[in-house]
């Protein structure tokens, strides 16, 4: 019974709050995508060539390490910045 009770509590919580969890996850993903797009627009449109190319990969690496962008998004953005 002691082992079953925690699983039962989690199951009830997921049933009661599951819909809100998926909405929050979708909002978080949308917010991250908007941040990435804003960052890419900023790096492409501002700054001189030397400082932009030297600074952009570091900013992208920071976004990636904080979990704001995925590894795939990091690779695509890095390739775009370095091109």
C-alpha positions in Angstrom: 0.0 0.0 0.0 2.9 2.4 0.8 4.3 1.9 -2.6 1.0 2.2 -4.4 -0.1 5.5 -2.8 2.5 7.8 -4.4 1.8 6.4 -7.8 -1.9 6.8 -7.3 -1.3 10.5 -6.2 0.8 11.2 -9.3 -1.8 9.5 -11.6 -4.6 11.7 -10.0 -2.5 14.8 -10.4 -1.8 14.2 -14.0 -5.5 13.6 -14.8 -6.5 16.8 -12.9 -3.7 19.0 -14.2 -2.5 17.4 -17.4 -4.2 19.7 -19.8 -2.6 22.8 -18.2 0.8 21.1 -18.3 0.7 20.7 -22.0 -0.5 24.3 -22.5 2.4 25.6 -20.4 4.8 23.5 -22.4 3.5 24.8 -25.7 3.7 28.4 -24.4 7.3 27.8 -23.3 8.3 26.4 -26.6 6.6 29.3 -28.5 8.4 31.8 -26.2 11.8 30.2 -26.9 11.2 30.3 -30.6 10.3 34.0 -30.5 13.5 34.6 -28.4 15.6 32.8 -31.0 14.0 34.6 -33.9 14.5 38.0 -32.2 18.2 37.1 -31.4 18.8 36.1 -35.0 17.2 39.2 -36.4 19.4 41.3 -34.0 22.6 39.6 -34.8 22.0 39.7 -38.6 20.9 43.4 -38.7 23.2 45.1 -36.2 26.9 45.5 -35.4 30.0 45.5 -37.6 31.2 42.3 -39.3 34.1 41.5 -37.0 32.4 41.9 -33.7 29.2 40.3 -34.9 31.0 37.1 -36.0 33.1 37.0 -32.9 30.3 37.5 -30.5 27.4 35.6 -32.1 28.6 32.0 -31.5 29.3 32.8 -27.9 25.7 34.1 -27.4 24.3 31.1 -29.3 26.4 28.8 -27.0 25.0 30.6 -24.0 21.4 30.2 -25.2 22.1 26.5 -25.9 23.7 25.9 -22.5 20.7 27.5 -20.7 18.3 25.3 -22.5 16.7 28.2 -24.4 17.3 26.6 -27.7 17.8 22.9 -28.7 21.0 21.5 -30.1 19.5 21.4 -33.6 18.4 25.0 -33.4 21.9 25.9 -32.2 23.6 24.2 -35.1 21.3 25.8 -37.7 21.7 29.3 -36.1 25.4 28.9 -35.9 25.7 27.9 -39.5 23.5 30.9 -40.5 25.6 33.3 -38.4 28.9 32.0 -39.7 27.8 31.9 -43.3 
